[in-house]
Amino acid sequence: FWMSHVQGRPVARPLFFQFPRDKTTLSLDKQFMWGSQLLITPVLEQGATTVEAYFPEGRWYDYYSKSAVDSPAGGMTKTLPAPLETIHLHVRGGEVLVTQTAATTTQESRKNTFSLTVALNSSGEAEGLLYTDDGHSLDSYPSGEYLLTKFYSTGSLVTSSVVHAKYIPENKGKISGVTVCGVAKRPSTVKVNGGRLSKFYYSNEVLVLNDLYIYAQTEFTITWS
């Protein structure tokens, strides 16, 4: 929403907006992007048990299972199961997605810690950002009362760069979990700010780090080998 405010780009986007060179997207009206990161494929037909999903060129990850879909040049269409309890979400490779656990109100959810989903593209890279402010002041951005942090991943590294830190969120800016999708080999060692992490999980090219003590307003580095 901050990007929409400062750049005028819509939050909900037709696929042709995000992929203007892909002519197939010009006729698609049953899928949409949420920002540049999430591809949403709803089921719009009553009683349907499958849905046709178009994936533009690149790597995409199922938001829930983290399984990868590699779409070739020119894109591809894939038939997905459509159970009642599922709306298909796919994270675009090359993006870092910041999330918070939901709560009964927005005010309460803002107290929950952040998590990062690092969706590596086919080159093993990803980037994203976090913008947050107090959520109710009208002049937070022009007055400079906000936090803006960029996240980068390349090779076997995830790092952050603090751009502006004149606001500390209700959750103290804590990032408690990092999930890296697209890690080709099981690492033997994971380090956070140079210290070895005693426990981590790896399965099907997904590296999961929990119970972390890193903060959005403080630069950090995560490496694995």
WOTA-V592051 format. One line per field, one symbol per residue. phi: phi as a letter, one per 30 degrees, with the letter a starting at -180 (. if undefined). A space follows every 50 residues. Layout:
BEGIN
phi=???
END
This chain:
BEGIN
phi=.dddddciddddbdddddbdccddddcdbcbaccicccccbdcccdidcb bdcccdekcbbeedcidcbccdejiacbdcdbdddbcdbbcddjccccbb ddbdbdddddddddbccccdddcibaaabbcbbdibddcedddicacbbc bbbaicbbbbbddabcbcdediidccbbcccjddbddcbbbchicdddba bbahibcccchdbbbdcbdbbbbba
END
